[in-house]
Amino acid sequence: MQGLLLAGRYRLADSIGSGGMGRVWRAHDELLHRAVAIKELTAALYVSESERGVLLARTRAEARAAARINHSAVVTVHDVLEHDGRPWIVMELVEGRSLADAVKEQGRVEPAEAARIGLWVLRALRAAHAAGVLHRDVKPGNVLLGHDGRVLLTDFGIAQIEGDTTITRTGEVVGSVDYLAPERVRGHDPGPSSDLWALGATLYTAVEGRSPFRRTSPLSTMQAVVEEEATDPRYAGPLAPVISGLLRKDPAARPSTEQVEHMLVEAAEGRRPYAVQAFVPTQSGGYGQQRRYEQPQAVDTRPHLAPVTQAGPPTALRKKRRRVRTVALVIAVAAITGAGAAVGLREWKAGDASHASQSPNPGPSLSAGPSPTVEPQGTVPVGWKQYHDPAGFSLYLPEGWKRSVSIKSKNGLQQIDYSPDGGDHLVRIAVDTLPDFDDPYAHQVDLDQQLSRQLKDYDRLGMQHQIYRDRQGSRLEYEWTAEATGFRSPGAYRAVDLMYVARSGVEYAIYMASPAGDWATTRKQFETVLKTWREN
């Protein structure tokens, strides 16, 4: 095959890599006079006609998936051509080796370098997820290390593109079993957090020189992925908490893309990550057991620290009710500080029921579950209770918080508030069955514009995409000044709002606000609320 001319312009030189699905050739583009890499689908030569159709579809899907992603850490696809009844993919040529080869040759990679590699893979995944593409096969062999220092993610051959019909058979598990997330082994639909799990397993392999779950057979390996914890890494250094967080069994308990990026940046600089406490195991579990983790510290999500990903905050309605909704939002913000100026600013302590006061409109009663004897995933602080809300969700809050309904319209919108002190400190859940926006980020852009016109000294502190519950969402954080007239507690206030659209099509906005002086505590509480939130 050496010297073969494809499509009248690509001449094959030498083979530079091969795997179970195909072979990669170095080639010369005789039209543009540049070196390229060409992927040949060799597996299609040795399978039945029915299997060949699946392989061809996967190859075309790889080209489509990679072509949708515009990022320097993703190998660029230049062309797809047909030859010998098979598709061939023409790609950017990366002079270097794979991370798998580096580990094989060196034994393991130093933590700081592994963190740098992980950071670029994470950025590639963020770009892919933003384009609606799941990689589904992140592993050391698909991470390329260029001689020029670049790190690139390649081989989207089993990628899943949002909106495309799946090309895999029902019940089929695709990908390398060592790096499959537990939810994928169980047959559940993958999400962005499944790719993050694979990144965690890849980083483990890089620093330890071995796969975290490799056993004697594929079946026992998959069983280990689902039921066993990885042995604590010995050589990970500051990367250890990042790996621990990414390898959590529950997708919802894994850190967000923003949190991972912050930690990888710090680990690459040789520093123990700021958010380390969220992912340090306090109790190891044996076979079939879960680990417990400390309560997470707050992570700054302002834009200069957290580049855009995919995320989610606030609340909305259809265009015909947007004006009503805008007024409702502003009134709701005002209600944070209540209506009685005669009542002074209260001292407030998280979880202290003695500071709770009756809400002016208590609404339907709630059922509060008993305090858990073992904190699930370490996310529930002592003194917190689970509240099952009649609006169709549950969450944990400090015992003694009271419920009220601020909005209940006939157009599918509800806003439920929880507060320990009549509104100074507030959690608001908005449930919209007829959302005005399909994209939570676009919704928050609109909301940001509205609030900037309505609130005194409004200052947006951060707004970015964020993945939440494996759904695209958006997160907005801002502050403003509550005026003295008619307010219980005038002064600086801060709020954070996470919005996402559930698979059911319902838009949820999870919002929390407090006086600015209490924000360090409030933000930690908000992260706990997010981790314990559940749709019923």
C-alpha positions as CSV (number, residue, x, y, z in Angstrom):
1,M,0.0,0.0,0.0
2,Q,3.0,2.3,0.5
3,G,3.0,4.8,-2.4
4,L,-0.7,4.4,-3.1
5,L,-2.4,7.6,-4.3
6,L,-5.8,8.2,-2.9
7,A,-8.4,10.5,-4.4
8,G,-5.8,11.7,-6.8
9,R,-3.9,13.8,-4.2
10,Y,-2.9,11.9,-1.0
11,R,0.1,9.6,-1.4
12,L,0.7,7.1,1.4
13,A,4.2,7.0,2.9
14,D,4.6,4.8,6.0
15,S,2.4,3.3,8.7
16,I,2.7,5.2,12.0
17,G,0.2,3.4,14.1
18,S,-2.4,0.7,14.2
19,G,-5.2,-0.8,16.4
20,G,-8.1,-3.1,16.3
21,M,-10.2,-0.9,14.1
22,G,-7.6,0.5,11.7
23,R,-4.2,1.7,10.6
24,V,-2.9,5.3,10.5
25,W,-0.6,6.3,7.7
26,R,1.7,9.2,7.2
27,A,0.9,10.7,3.8
28,H,1.6,13.7,1.6
29,D,-1.1,16.0,0.2
30,E,0.2,16.6,-3.3
31,L,-2.3,19.4,-3.9
32,L,-1.4,21.5,-0.9
33,H,2.1,20.1,-0.4
34,R,1.8,19.3,3.3
35,A,2.1,16.2,5.5
36,V,-1.1,14.6,6.7
37,A,-2.2,11.5,8.6
38,I,-4.7,9.2,7.0
39,K,-6.8,6.6,9.0
40,E,-7.6,3.4,7.1
41,L,-10.5,1.3,8.4
42,T,-8.8,-2.1,8.1
43,A,-11.5,-3.9,10.3
44,A,-14.0,-3.5,7.5
45,L,-11.9,-6.0,5.4
46,Y,-12.5,-8.9,7.8
47,V,-16.1,-8.7,8.9
48,S,-19.5,-9.6,7.5
49,E,-21.5,-7.2,5.4
50,S,-23.8,-6.3,8.2
51,E,-20.9,-5.6,10.6
52,R,-19.2,-3.6,7.8
53,G,-22.1,-1.2,7.6
54,V,-21.8,-0.5,11.3
55,L,-18.0,0.1,11.0
56,L,-18.5,2.4,8.1
57,A,-21.1,4.4,9.9
58,R,-18.8,4.8,12.9
59,T,-16.0,6.1,10.7
60,R,-18.3,8.6,9.1
61,A,-19.6,9.6,12.5
62,E,-16.0,10.1,13.7
63,A,-15.3,12.5,10.8
64,R,-18.6,14.4,11.5
65,A,-18.0,14.6,15.2
66,A,-14.4,15.9,14.9
67,A,-15.4,18.3,12.2
68,R,-18.0,19.9,14.6
69,I,-15.3,20.7,17.2
70,N,-13.1,23.8,16.7
71,H,-10.3,23.6,19.3
72,S,-6.5,23.4,19.2
73,A,-6.5,20.4,21.5
74,V,-8.7,18.3,19.0
75,V,-7.0,16.7,16.0
76,T,-8.4,18.5,12.9
77,V,-10.1,16.4,10.2
78,H,-9.3,17.7,6.7
79,D,-11.2,15.4,4.5
80,V,-13.1,12.1,4.2
81,L,-12.7,10.1,1.0
82,E,-13.9,6.7,-0.4
83,H,-11.4,4.1,-1.7
84,D,-11.8,0.4,-2.1
85,G,-15.4,0.6,-0.9
86,R,-14.2,2.1,2.4
87,P,-14.0,5.6,3.9
88,W,-10.6,7.0,4.8
89,I,-10.2,10.0,7.1
90,V,-7.5,12.6,6.3
91,M,-6.4,14.3,9.5
92,E,-3.8,16.7,10.9
93,L,-0.5,15.0,11.3
94,V,0.8,15.1,14.9
95,E,4.5,14.4,15.2
96,G,4.9,12.7,18.6
97,R,3.6,9.7,20.5
98,S,0.5,8.8,22.5
99,L,0.2,9.1,26.3
100,A,-0.1,5.2,26.3
101,D,3.3,5.0,24.6
102,A,4.8,7.5,27.0
103,V,3.6,5.5,30.0
104,K,4.9,2.3,28.5
105,E,8.3,3.8,27.8
106,Q,8.8,5.8,31.0
107,G,6.8,3.8,33.5
108,R,4.7,6.8,34.6
109,V,4.4,10.5,34.1
110,E,5.2,13.1,36.8
111,P,2.0,14.6,38.4
112,A,2.6,18.2,37.2
113,E,3.0,17.0,33.6
114,A,0.0,14.7,33.9
115,A,-2.0,17.7,35.2
116,R,-0.9,19.7,32.2
117,I,-1.9,16.9,29.8
118,G,-5.2,16.5,31.6
119,L,-5.9,20.2,31.4
120,W,-5.7,20.1,27.6
121,V,-7.8,17.0,27.3
122,L,-10.4,18.6,29.5
123,R,-10.4,21.7,27.3
124,A,-10.9,19.4,24.2
125,L,-13.8,17.7,26.0
126,R,-15.4,21.0,26.9
127,A,-15.3,22.1,23.3
128,A,-16.7,18.7,22.2
129,H,-19.5,18.8,24.7
130,A,-20.3,22.4,23.7
131,A,-20.7,21.1,20.1
132,G,-23.0,18.4,21.3
133,V,-20.4,15.6,21.0
134,L,-19.5,12.9,23.5
135,H,-16.2,11.3,22.9
136,R,-17.0,8.0,24.7
137,D,-13.5,6.5,24.4
138,V,-11.1,8.8,26.3
139,K,-8.0,6.7,27.2
140,P,-4.2,7.1,27.1
141,G,-4.0,5.7,23.5
142,N,-6.2,8.5,22.3
143,V,-4.2,11.3,23.9
144,L,-1.4,12.5,21.6
145,L,1.7,14.3,22.9
146,G,3.4,16.3,20.2
147,H,7.1,16.9,20.0
148,D,6.3,20.6,20.1
149,G,4.6,20.2,23.5
150,R,1.0,20.2,22.3
151,V,-1.6,17.8,23.7
152,L,-4.4,16.6,21.4
153,L,-7.4,14.4,21.8
154,T,-8.1,12.1,18.8
155,D,-10.2,9.2,17.6
156,F,-13.8,10.2,17.9
157,G,-14.7,6.9,16.2
158,I,-17.4,5.9,18.7
159,A,-18.5,9.4,19.5
160,Q,-22.1,10.1,20.1
161,I,-23.5,13.2,18.4
162,E,-26.5,14.9,20.0
163,G,-29.4,14.6,17.7
164,D,-28.0,11.7,15.7
165,T,-29.5,8.2,15.7
166,T,-27.3,5.8,17.6
167,I,-25.2,3.6,15.4
168,T,-24.7,1.0,18.1
169,R,-26.9,-2.0,18.7
170,T,-29.2,-2.1,21.6
171,G,-27.3,-3.3,24.7
172,E,-23.9,-3.0,23.0
173,V,-21.1,-1.4,25.1
174,V,-18.5,0.4,23.1
175,G,-15.2,1.8,24.3
176,S,-12.2,0.4,26.2
177,V,-13.6,-1.4,29.3
178,D,-10.8,0.0,31.5
179,Y,-12.1,3.5,31.0
180,L,-15.8,3.0,30.8
181,A,-17.8,4.9,33.5
182,P,-19.9,2.8,35.8
183,E,-23.2,4.2,34.4
184,R,-22.1,3.1,30.9
185,V,-21.3,-0.5,32.1
186,R,-24.8,-0.6,33.7
187,G,-26.2,0.3,30.3
188,H,-27.3,3.8,31.1
189,D,-27.1,6.6,28.6
190,P,-23.7,8.4,28.7
191,G,-23.3,12.0,29.4
192,P,-20.4,14.6,29.6
193,S,-19.6,13.3,33.1
194,S,-18.9,9.9,31.6
195,D,-16.1,11.4,29.6
196,L,-14.8,13.1,32.8
197,W,-14.7,9.7,34.5
198,A,-12.6,8.4,31.6
199,L,-10.3,11.4,32.0
200,G,-9.9,10.5,35.7
201,A,-9.0,6.9,34.8
202,T,-6.5,8.2,32.1
203,L,-4.8,10.5,34.7
204,Y,-4.6,7.5,37.1
205,T,-2.9,5.4,34.5
206,A,-0.5,8.3,33.6
207,V,0.8,8.8,37.2
208,E,0.6,5.2,38.4
209,G,1.7,3.3,35.2
210,R,-1.3,1.0,35.3
211,S,-5.1,1.1,34.8
212,P,-7.1,1.6,38.0
213,F,-9.6,-1.2,37.3
214,R,-7.8,-3.6,35.0
215,R,-8.4,-7.2,36.1
216,T,-7.8,-10.6,34.4
217,S,-10.7,-10.4,32.0
218,P,-13.0,-7.8,30.4
219,L,-15.9,-9.0,32.6
220,S,-14.0,-8.8,35.9
221,T,-12.7,-5.4,34.8
222,M,-16.2,-4.1,34.3
223,Q,-17.3,-5.6,37.6
224,A,-14.5,-3.7,39.3
225,V,-15.5,-0.5,37.6
226,V,-19.0,-0.8,39.0
227,E,-18.4,-2.2,42.4
228,E,-14.8,-1.5,43.6
229,E,-12.9,1.6,44.5
230,A,-9.5,2.3,42.8
231,T,-6.5,1.7,45.0
232,D,-5.3,5.1,46.3
233,P,-2.7,6.4,43.8
234,R,0.9,6.4,45.3
235,Y,2.5,8.8,42.9
236,A,-0.3,11.3,42.1
237,G,0.7,14.1,44.5
238,P,-1.6,17.1,44.1
239,L,-3.5,15.2,41.3
240,A,-4.9,12.7,43.9
241,P,-8.0,14.7,44.8
242,V,-8.8,15.4,41.1
243,I,-8.6,11.7,40.3
244,S,-10.7,10.8,43.3
245,G,-13.4,13.2,42.4
246,L,-13.5,12.1,38.7
247,L,-13.7,8.5,39.7
248,R,-16.8,8.8,41.9
249,K,-19.4,6.2,41.0
250,D,-22.3,8.6,41.0
251,P,-22.1,10.9,37.9
252,A,-23.9,13.7,39.9
253,A,-21.2,13.6,42.6
254,R,-18.3,14.2,40.2
255,P,-16.8,17.7,40.1
256,S,-17.9,20.1,37.4
257,T,-15.7,20.9,34.5
258,E,-14.9,24.3,36.1
259,Q,-13.9,22.7,39.3
260,V,-11.7,20.2,37.5
261,E,-10.0,22.9,35.5
262,H,-9.3,25.0,38.6
263,M,-7.7,22.0,40.3
264,L,-5.7,20.9,37.3
265,V,-4.3,24.4,36.9
266,E,-3.1,24.4,40.5
267,A,-1.8,20.8,40.3
268,A,0.2,21.6,37.1
269,E,1.9,24.4,39.1
270,G,2.7,21.8,41.8
271,R,0.2,23.3,44.3
272,R,-2.4,21.3,46.2
273,P,-5.8,22.3,44.6
274,Y,-7.9,24.8,46.4
275,A,-11.0,22.6,46.2
276,V,-9.0,19.6,47.4
277,Q,-11.2,18.9,50.5
278,A,-14.2,18.1,48.3
279,F,-12.5,15.0,47.0
280,V,-10.3,13.7,49.8
281,P,-11.6,10.4,51.0
282,T,-12.2,10.2,54.7
283,Q,-13.1,6.5,54.8
284,S,-12.0,3.8,52.4
285,G,-14.6,1.3,51.3
286,G,-13.8,-2.3,50.5
287,Y,-15.3,-4.4,47.7
288,G,-18.8,-3.1,46.9
289,Q,-18.6,-0.2,49.3
290,Q,-18.7,3.5,48.8
291,R,-16.2,6.0,50.1
292,R,-17.2,9.1,52.2
293,Y,-15.8,12.5,51.3
294,E,-15.4,15.7,53.2
295,Q,-17.8,18.6,52.6
296,P,-16.5,20.6,49.5
297,Q,-15.1,24.0,49.8
298,A,-16.4,26.8,47.6
299,V,-14.9,27.2,44.1
300,D,-14.7,30.7,42.6
301,T,-16.7,30.6,39.3
302,R,-15.9,34.1,38.1
303,P,-15.1,34.3,34.4
304,H,-11.4,35.0,34.7
305,L,-11.0,31.8,36.6
306,A,-13.6,29.6,34.9
307,P,-13.5,29.5,31.1
308,V,-16.8,28.8,29.4
309,T,-18.1,25.2,29.5
310,Q,-21.7,24.2,29.8
311,A,-23.7,25.0,32.8
312,G,-27.0,26.2,34.4
313,P,-28.9,28.8,36.8
314,P,-32.3,31.0,37.0
315,T,-36.0,31.1,36.1
316,A,-38.3,32.0,33.1
317,L,-41.5,31.8,31.1
318,R,-42.8,32.0,27.5
319,K,-42.4,35.2,25.5
320,K,-46.0,36.1,26.1
321,R,-45.4,36.0,29.9
322,R,-41.8,37.4,29.9
323,R,-42.8,40.8,31.1
324,V,-44.8,39.3,34.0
325,R,-41.8,37.1,34.7
326,T,-39.4,40.0,34.7
327,V,-41.5,41.9,37.3
328,A,-41.8,38.7,39.3
329,L,-38.0,38.2,39.4
330,V,-37.4,41.7,40.5
331,I,-40.1,41.5,43.2
332,A,-38.6,38.2,44.2
333,V,-35.2,39.7,44.7
334,A,-36.7,42.5,46.8
335,A,-38.4,39.9,48.9
336,I,-35.1,38.5,49.9
337,T,-34.9,41.2,52.5
338,G,-38.6,41.1,53.4
339,A,-41.1,43.9,53.9
340,G,-40.8,45.1,57.5
341,A,-38.2,47.8,58.1
342,A,-38.9,47.7,61.8
343,V,-37.3,44.3,62.1
344,G,-33.5,44.6,62.4
345,L,-30.8,42.5,60.7
346,R,-30.6,39.1,62.3
347,E,-27.6,37.3,63.2
348,W,-27.8,34.0,61.3
349,K,-25.9,30.7,61.6
350,A,-26.2,27.9,59.1
351,G,-28.2,25.0,60.4
352,D,-29.2,26.7,63.7
353,A,-33.0,26.2,63.9
354,S,-33.3,28.9,66.7
355,H,-32.8,31.6,64.1
356,A,-35.7,30.3,61.9
357,S,-38.9,32.4,61.7
358,Q,-42.3,31.6,60.3
359,S,-42.6,32.5,56.6
360,P,-45.5,35.0,55.9
361,N,-47.0,32.4,53.6
362,P,-46.0,28.9,54.7
363,G,-47.9,27.1,51.9
364,P,-48.2,23.3,51.7
365,S,-46.5,21.2,54.4
366,L,-43.3,19.4,53.7
367,S,-42.0,16.1,54.8
368,A,-38.6,16.3,56.3
369,G,-36.6,13.1,56.3
370,P,-34.5,12.0,59.3
371,S,-30.8,13.0,59.4
372,P,-28.8,10.4,57.6
373,T,-26.7,8.2,59.8
374,V,-24.0,8.1,57.1
375,E,-23.5,11.2,55.1
376,P,-24.1,10.2,51.4
377,Q,-21.0,11.0,49.4
378,G,-20.0,13.4,52.3
379,T,-22.3,16.1,50.9
380,V,-24.8,16.4,53.8
381,P,-23.6,18.4,56.8
382,V,-24.7,17.6,60.3
383,G,-28.1,19.2,61.1
384,W,-29.4,19.1,57.5
385,K,-32.7,17.5,56.6
386,Q,-34.1,16.2,53.3
387,Y,-37.3,18.1,52.2
388,H,-39.7,16.5,49.7
389,D,-41.4,19.3,48.0
390,P,-45.0,19.0,46.6
391,A,-43.7,20.7,43.4
392,G,-41.9,17.5,42.5
393,F,-38.4,17.8,43.8
394,S,-36.3,17.2,47.0
395,L,-33.3,18.8,48.5
396,Y,-31.4,19.0,51.7
397,L,-31.4,22.2,53.8
398,P,-30.6,23.0,57.4
399,E,-33.3,21.9,59.8
400,G,-35.8,24.7,60.5
401,W,-35.9,26.4,57.2
402,K,-39.5,27.4,56.2
403,R,-41.2,27.1,52.9
404,S,-43.3,29.6,51.0
405,V,-44.6,30.0,47.5
406,S,-43.7,33.3,45.8
407,I,-45.2,32.5,42.4
408,K,-47.7,29.9,41.2
409,S,-49.1,30.8,37.8
410,K,-51.5,29.0,35.4
411,N,-48.8,29.1,32.7
412,G,-46.6,26.4,34.2
413,L,-44.4,28.5,36.4
414,Q,-43.9,28.0,40.2
415,Q,-41.3,29.6,42.5
416,I,-40.8,28.0,45.9
417,D,-38.8,29.7,48.6
418,Y,-37.0,28.4,51.7
419,S,-35.6,30.6,54.4
420,P,-34.5,30.4,58.0
421,D,-35.2,34.1,58.8
422,G,-38.1,35.3,56.7
423,G,-36.0,36.1,53.6
424,D,-32.7,37.5,54.5
425,H,-31.1,34.2,53.5
426,L,-33.0,32.5,50.7
427,V,-33.1,29.4,48.6
428,R,-35.5,29.7,45.6
429,I,-36.5,26.9,43.3
430,A,-38.3,27.8,40.1
431,V,-40.1,25.1,38.2
432,D,-41.2,26.0,34.6
433,T,-43.1,23.4,32.6
434,L,-43.3,25.8,29.6
435,P,-39.8,27.3,29.4
436,D,-39.3,30.3,27.2
437,F,-35.8,29.2,26.2
438,D,-34.4,25.9,25.0
439,D,-30.9,27.1,26.0
440,P,-30.4,28.0,29.7
441,Y,-27.4,30.1,28.9
442,A,-29.5,32.2,26.4
443,H,-32.1,32.5,29.1
444,Q,-29.6,33.8,31.6
445,V,-28.2,36.3,29.1
446,D,-31.8,37.7,28.9
447,L,-32.2,37.6,32.7
448,D,-28.9,39.4,33.2
449,Q,-30.1,42.2,31.0
450,Q,-33.3,42.5,32.9
451,L,-31.7,42.6,36.3
452,S,-29.1,45.2,35.2
453,R,-32.0,47.5,34.5
454,Q,-33.9,46.8,37.7
455,L,-31.4,46.4,40.5
456,K,-29.4,49.2,42.1
457,D,-25.6,48.8,41.6
458,Y,-26.1,45.5,39.8
459,D,-22.8,43.8,39.0
460,R,-22.6,40.5,37.2
461,L,-19.7,38.5,38.8
462,G,-19.8,35.6,36.5
463,M,-21.9,33.8,33.9
464,Q,-20.9,30.6,32.2
465,H,-22.2,27.3,30.7
466,Q,-22.1,24.4,33.1
467,I,-23.1,20.8,32.9
468,Y,-25.5,19.8,35.7
469,R,-27.1,16.4,36.1
470,D,-25.6,15.6,32.7
471,R,-27.7,18.4,31.1
472,Q,-26.6,21.6,29.6
473,G,-27.2,24.5,31.9
474,S,-25.9,27.9,32.9
475,R,-24.7,29.6,36.1
476,L,-25.1,33.3,36.9
477,E,-23.6,35.0,40.0
478,Y,-24.2,38.7,40.8
479,E,-24.5,41.3,43.5
480,W,-26.6,44.4,44.0
481,T,-27.5,46.9,46.7
482,A,-30.8,46.6,48.5
483,E,-32.1,50.1,49.3
484,A,-33.1,51.0,52.8
485,T,-36.7,52.1,52.1
486,G,-39.1,49.2,52.7
487,F,-36.4,46.6,53.2
488,R,-35.7,44.6,56.3
489,S,-31.9,44.4,55.7
490,P,-30.6,47.1,53.4
491,G,-27.1,46.8,52.0
492,A,-25.0,44.6,49.7
493,Y,-26.5,41.3,48.6
494,R,-25.1,38.5,46.5
495,A,-26.9,35.7,44.6
496,V,-26.1,32.6,42.5
497,D,-28.5,31.0,40.1
498,L,-28.1,27.6,38.3
499,M,-30.5,26.8,35.5
500,Y,-31.0,23.7,33.5
501,V,-33.7,21.9,31.4
502,A,-34.4,18.3,32.5
503,R,-35.0,15.5,30.1
504,S,-38.7,15.9,30.8
505,G,-38.5,19.4,29.3
506,V,-39.1,21.1,32.6
507,E,-36.8,24.0,33.3
508,Y,-35.4,24.2,36.9
509,A,-33.7,27.2,38.4
510,I,-31.9,26.7,41.7
511,Y,-31.1,30.1,43.3
512,M,-29.6,31.2,46.6
513,A,-29.0,34.7,48.0
514,S,-27.8,36.3,51.2
515,P,-26.2,39.5,52.5
516,A,-22.7,39.8,50.9
517,G,-21.1,39.5,54.3
518,D,-22.4,36.0,54.7
519,W,-21.5,34.9,51.2
520,A,-18.6,32.6,52.0
521,T,-21.0,30.4,54.0
522,T,-23.8,30.8,51.6
523,R,-21.8,29.7,48.6
524,K,-20.7,26.5,50.4
525,Q,-24.3,25.8,51.3
526,F,-25.3,26.3,47.7
527,E,-22.8,23.7,46.5
528,T,-24.3,21.3,49.0
529,V,-27.8,22.1,47.8
530,L,-26.7,21.4,44.2
531,K,-25.2,18.0,45.2
532,T,-28.4,16.9,47.1
533,W,-31.0,18.3,44.6
534,R,-33.2,15.6,43.0
535,E,-36.1,15.7,40.6
536,N,-38.9,13.4,41.8
